[in-house]
Amino acid sequence: MADTAPALVVGLGNPGSGYERTRHNVGFLVADSLAERVGGRFTAHKKSGADVLQARLDGRQVLIAKPRSYMNLSGKPVAALARFFSVPPTEVVVIHDELDLPFGEIRLKRGGGEGGHNGLRSVSGALTTKDYLRTRIGIGRPPGRQDPADFVLKPFSAVERKELPVVVEQAADAVELLLRMGLEAAQNRLH
């Protein structure tokens, strides 16, 4: 990633206490972890409809954000932030839950499909490109015939909850690695 442009790091989730501990909100948890690491607080950014924290990570200007809209409408606040802070889509990092990865697995990539993820579909549409960075956090597939849409809105299992703090910290490490080293070097280190 270019060191001169600020990076926009967006954790995807749903607002409200009813969604706080659900699988779909793992992006928010990682954004909170990154905010803790830089000792900052989120404040409302009225022009975008997101909570934002401006910080420096490894000497680089970084905006950490959590859209205040529901997951399937998160593209509008992401695009508004990117425009307001002049961040090109190639410098946007979206942190999200991933059904197609086993629980706790973390993968970095640029672009690609949305795999039925409505938050990613919204971001791709609003940015008018799929060419942004992604930190994918595995939540696994739903058991049996459970609808994936229901599964992502359920709380983590008791076993997953025990492992979740470690997974969140590993995902935050992956985001920092991505910002510091760029995609290819970070993938080589992580994968």
C-alpha positions, 0 to 999 in steps of 0.5 A: 500500500502506498505510504502517502495516502491514508488508509481507510480500515472499515470493520463491518457489522450491525449497529445496536446491542442486539447484534453486538456478539453475533458472527456478522459483527466480527469486523466491529470487534476487530475495529474496536481492537485496533482502536484500543491499540492506538489508544483512540476513541471513535467519534461520529462522523456526521457527513458519512454516517460512520463512527471514525477514529483517526490514528497513526499506525507505523507512522502511516495515517489510518482511519478506522471506521464502523458504519452506523448503518446495517450491514447490507447498507454499509457501502454508502458510509464507506464510500462517503468516508473514502471521498471525504478523506480522499482515500482511493478504493485500493487503500480501503481495507474491509474487515468482515466475517467469512462463511467460506473459511473455518472458524478462526482462519484469517485471510487477506485478499484484494478484490474478488466476489462477494460470496453472497455477503450483503455488506461486501456487495453494498461496499462494492456497489458504492465504491463502484469497484471490487478492487479494495482490500479485505481481511476475511475472518472465518466463521465457518458454515452453518450446521445442518440446513440452517440458513446462512442469513440466520447463522451470521446473526446468531451469537458465537457458540460457547467454544467459539466465544472462548477462542474469539478474543484470540481470533480478534487479536490475530485479525487486528495483527493481520490488518497491521501487517497489511498496512505495514508490508503491503498485500503480497508480503503480508499474505506470504507471512500470514498464509 
